[in-house]
Amino acid sequence: MKYVLFLVGIAFLVAVEIARVYFIMPFPGSQEESSIELAYFLNNYIFWFRIVGIILIAYPAYFFLTKSKPTIKWTAITMLAFWIMAAYAFNFRFLADKMFYQPENKILLTADKNKVSNKKLVLGIYINGQAKAYPIEIIGYHHQVRDTVGGQQVMVTYCTVCRSGRVYKPEVDGQIENFRLVGMDHFNAMFEDSRTKSWWRQVSGEAIVGPLKGKTLAEIPSEQMTLGAWLARYPESLILQPDVKFTDQYAGLDKYDEGTIGGSLEGTDSLSWQNKSWVVGVSLGLFAKAYDWNELKEKRIINDELAGTPLVVVLESDTASFHVWSRIVNSDTLNFIFSDSLKTFVDTKTNSVWNWQGRCIDGQFKDSSLTPIQSYQEFWHSWKTFHPNTTQYLKE
């Protein structure tokens, strides 16, 4: 009986340590099912599971270590060591917040002192007259960076496995909250708040399990584009610099911007509408639509409508910076085409010329500006998972 209790206890202890991490990290098969409730239960009650396992092995272990033959004694020691190593690995090596750390030296510089290439993609924020840019290859490692922009505290987040950038107010029920990276659900980064230990989904800012389940963080408008494109709009912007302590970690995301990084989690599929294909996603109320990145590169301008709102999706000449704007200007609904000769775009009604900041620079609508619509570049698997009602814009 002692042998059975010991073997069952060791197996139980190892299994719960593995299961606790398995369901919230990208192990084979772990992200395919809706197992977040089980993962949360295991995480919250892991202490009691450990107590049960230790009770099972306590007496047999004592007996084997003090009163058994050397072969049995050393076998028991080996099995106990295996459990300890498994517990260490799954608590100090494989947990998300033990793999991805927050920047220790958060430095933001003006363009004249900046060390980040203008070709790098950034998430840009403009609040109360202040602009800041956050390179996604930096945020991609850290997963979140806390800052203040225009007097507003912000939580800048990025999930490299979903290719999703979001910015939130880190405020819950009127209180500023701190979050830590705890893992992922359906391949999307997941954060835990410090007060209630609820788990929040990065792509939507929604608490998906825990006491605050159903609450949502307020999103702050942001735009993704190259740093050069951002500085063309906001030349006084501050730019987040790499923390030299994490140089090696940033190097692991080199070429992520361009989509040429390898790996099944962060790599890109060059074909359209595959799980790892890029899309531009737009969501208005209950309606959502995805635009194929390959088609956008080919057309440069897509005129469309979503939820009764005429919109235009535009890709700049750098083929990396995209924008989505309303097509309504002064009560007129415009259509736009790309102009090869001008290297920008014009509306077909008046042939007015518009720049990449959405401002008319010549023609009847001169000095008018297009109204931005929040949009995101994302992997198709992420957009369709978290926007199950989405439609696809297909070639006409």
N, C-alpha and C positions, 0 to 999 in steps of 0.2 A: 504493500500500500504506500509505503514511504517513497518508493521509486516512482509510482504513478503520480503522487502529489507533487513531487519535485519536477518531473518532466512537464506536467500540466501547468504548474506554476511558472516555470521558466518560459514555456511557450506562450502563456498568457501575457506575461510581462513584456516579452519582445513584441508580440503581436499588437498590443495596445500602443506601444511607443511608435511602431511603424504606421499603424492605422491613423493615429492622431495627425501625422504629417502627410501621409499618403493622399488623403482626401483634399488637402488644401495646397498641394504642390503639383507641378506638371509631371507626374509619373505616368507611365503607360496606362491608359484607361481611366485614370483618376478624375479627369475633367469632363468626361463624356456624360456622366449621370448627374441627376439632381440630388446630390448627397450632402448639401450644405448643412441641413439640420443635424445629420449624423456627425459631421465634422465638428460642428459647434458643441454638440453634446460631449463628444470625446475630449475636446479641448477643455471644457469647463469642469469635467469630472475626472480628469486624468489622475489627480492626486488619489482619489478613492479607488480607482482601478489599480493603482500601484500598491495601495494598502492591501487590497484583496490578494494580489499576486504574492506579496511578501508574506502574508499570513500562510498562504498555501505552501511556500517553500521553507518557512522559518524552521520548523522542527526537523524536516528531512535534511536540510542543509547542516544544521547543528550536528545531527547524528552522523552524516557522511564525513564531516570535517574532523570529528573528534573520536569516533568509535568504529570507523570502517577501515577496510584494507586500503593500502596506498593507491591501488588502481582506481577504486571507487572514489577515494578522496580527491585525487587529481582530476578525475572526470568531472566531479562536482565543481571543483575550482574552475575548470575550463568553461563549463556551462555558465557559471556565475560571471566569469570574465566576459563571456560573449554577450550576456544580458547588459552588463555595465557598458561595454563598448557600443552596443546598439542604442542604449539610452543616451549616451554622450553624443553619438553621431546625429540622432534624430532630434536632439534638443539644442545642440550647439553648432552643428554643421549644416543641416538641411532646412532649418527654419528660415523663413523669408527675412526676418529682421536680423538674422545672423549672417546673411549673405549680402544684403544690400543696406548700406548705412547712409545716414544723412550727411551732407557736407559739413565739414568742421570749419572751413574758412570760406564763408559766403562773400564773395567779392563781386561787385558790379561796377563796371567802368564805362566811361563815355567812349564814343567812337574813336576819338584820337588816341586813346590809350588801350583800346580793345585788342585782345590777342586771338579772338575767334574769327575764323574765315567768314567772309561775307557770303560764301556759297552754302554755309551750314544752315539747316532748317531751324527755325525758332518758333516758340509759342510767344506771341506778342500780346501785351495787355496795355490798354490806355485808360487811366482813371483820373478824373479831376485834374487834367492838365499834365499828368506825368505818364511817360511811356517806359516800359521795361521789356526786355527780350530775354527769353530763356531757351538756350540751345537744347534741342530734344535729345541729342546724344548724351548730354549731361543729366537732364531730368530722367532720361530712360534708365540710367543706372540707379539713381537715387529713388525713383518712382514718385517722390514728392519733394517739393522744396517750399518752405514757408518764407513769406516775405511780406512787405507792406508796399503798396503802390497807391500813390495819391491819397495817403492816409487810411486806406482800406487794407486790412489784413487779408492775405490771399494764400491759398493752398494750390500750388501749381503741380499738376499730376500728369504722369505719362505711363502707359503700359506698352512695352515694346512688343509683347506677344499679340496684342490687339491693334497695335499702331494707333492708339487712341490718346489724344491729349485733351485734358479738361482742366478748368480753373474754377475753384469754389471759394465761397466764404467759409472759413473754418469755424462756423458758428452753429451751435445746436441749442434750441430753446433760449436764444438770447445770450448764451455764454460762449466765449471763445473756447474751442476744444482742441486737444492735441490728439494726433493719430499716429499709429505705427503700422507698418506693413506687416500683415499677418499671413498672407498667402494669396491664393487665387481661386476663383470659381468660374467654371466654363472658360478658362484661360484668361480671365480678366483679373487684374490686381484687386486685392481686397484689403481694406484698412480697418483697424480696430480703434475705437475711441477710448480715451483713458478713464472716463468716469463710469460708463455702463458696460463696457466691453462688448458693445454691439459691433457687428461687422458690416462695413459699408463698401459698396461696389464702386470701383473707380470710374467706370464708363458712364454711370448715371448719377452718382452721388447719393444713392439710396441705401438705407440700412436694410439689409436683406435677412438678417437674423439677429436675435437678441432683444433686449427690452425696448429699443427704439425702432424696431422693425416697422417699415413703412414710411418713416421720416426721410426727408430728402434735403441735402445741402443745396443752398442757393448757388446757381452757377453764375460765374462772371464771364462776360463775353471775351473771347480771345480769338486770335487769328494765327494760322500757321503759314509761314512763307520763309523765303531765304532771309538771312540777316540783311543782305544788301537791299532787298525789296522793302524790308521793315524800316531801315534807316533812310530810304528815299522818302518815306512818309513821315517818319519821326526822327530827324537827324540828331535831336538832343537826347534820344533814348539811352538808357543805361543797359548794359549787356552783362548777363551773368557769366563769370569766368570759371574755367575748370579749377577744381580744388586739386592742388598738386599731390595731395595724399592719395588720390584715387586715379592717378595717371594710368596705371595698368588696367583698371576696371573700365575706364573710358575707352581705352584702346580696343577692348573687346567689342565695342559697338561702332568701331570705325567702319565707314561705308554703310551704316544702317540707313542714313538719310537717303542714299541713292538706291537702296533696296538690293544691293549686291552682297550683303552679308550672308554668310552661310548658316545652315541650321534649320531644323524643322519648325522651331518655335518662332524665330524672328526673320527667317528668310522669306523672300518674295517669289510668288509665281508670276512669270511673265505673261501667261495667258489670261484672258478675261474670265471673270466670274468663277474663278477657282477659290478655294478657301483662303489662300494667301495672296489673292489678287487685291490691288488697291482700288478703292472706290472713294468718291466724295459723297458723303452722306448729309442729307438735310432732313430735319424733322420739324413739322409745324403742327402743333396740337396732336391730334390722333393720327396724323398722316406722316409718312416718311418715304423717302425715295433715295435710291443709290444711283450714282453716275459712274460708269466705267472709266477708270483712269486712262486706259489705252485709247478709248474713243475721244476723251477730252484732249489728249495729246495730238490726236489726228485733226480734230475740228477746231480746237482752241476756244471756240465759243459754242455754248449750248443754250438755246432759248427754250424755256419750258414753263410749266405751270404746276404748282402743288397746292392742294387745299384751296383752290381759287386764287392763289397768289402768283402772278406772273413773275418769273425769276430768270436770271441768266447766270450760268456757270462759266467762269473765265479762267484761262490758264495763261500766265505771263510768258514772255519770251524766254525766260530762264527755264521753262518747262518744269518748274518745281513749285512756284508760288501760285496759289489758286484763290479765287474769290467767288462768292455768291452774293448777288445783289438783287433787289427788287427792280423790275423793269418799268415800274410806274414813276414817271417824272412829270410833275405839274399836271396831274390828272391824265396824262398821255401814257399809253402802254407802248413801249418801244421794243423793236427787235434790233439785235446787234450782229454785226459781222466783223471778222478779223480783217484788218487791212495789211496786206503784205508790204505795201509801199511805205506806210506810216509806222509799221511795226507796233501798232496798237489797234484799237477797235473803234468803229463808228456805228451810229444808229442809222437804220435804213430810211427813216422818215425824213430827217433833215440833213443827213450826212454830217452831223456834228461829230467832232473828234473827242474821244474820252481817253483819259490816261489810266494807268494801272492802279491809281488810288481811287478810281471810280468818280473822278471829277471831269466835267466837260471843259476842255481847254480851247475849243474853237467851234464856232457855229451858233445856231439859234439858242442852244441850251447852255451857252458858255457860263461858267461859274456855278452851274447846278451840280449837285452831287447825288450819286446813287445811294440808296439806303441799304446797308449791309444786312445780310441774313446769316445767322449763325450756321456754320458748316464745319465739317470735319473730314480729314483724310483718315481712312481706316481700312483694315483688312476686311474683306467681304465676310469671312466667317464671323467676325465680331459684330459687324453692322446687322447682319441678318439674325444673329442670335438675340441681340438686345433690342432689335426693332422687328419683331416677328410680323408686324403688319406692313413692312416695307414693300414697295414696288421697285422694279428695276427700269431705268431708262434704257430703252433698247433702240438700236439704230433704225432709222426710218427707211 
